[in-house]
Amino acid sequence: MEAAFAAFAVTLGGGMAGHAPVPPPGPVGFAGIFAQPQSATHATAATAVASAIDTWLRTGIGTLIAPPNTAIPWS
């Protein structure tokens, strides 16, 4: 899953017209999530995974390729 999300981030960044994309620097952290004790409900488990993906994606940065070369986090 980590490799699939890394490839997704590279593809996503490629679609940022006018910006130089920098994908998130590390893995999402699925191993740590799945190593936790089993969640009480499916909703709790889904929330944990969704939160990790959301947090990870927001570490990507797009830098404007024209002055003032503003760097903005992915949102």
Phi, psi and omega in degrees: 000324181299315181296321180295318180289326176296317178295320177299316181297320178296317179294317179299314179299326179297340180269006182272084182300131178084003181232149171266111184278145171232106181299165177308140188284341183225187180284164177296318181105032181300323182301317179294322179294313184284346177278345180292158175303151183302136179292154181291327181223163176296323181297319179295317179296316180296322179296319179296316180292315180298319180296318179296317180294315180299313179298317181296313181299327182287355175273353173287153183227142173241126180252125179303132185275004176235156178306137017267018177054045182292130175265129178232140176289149175296143177223000000 
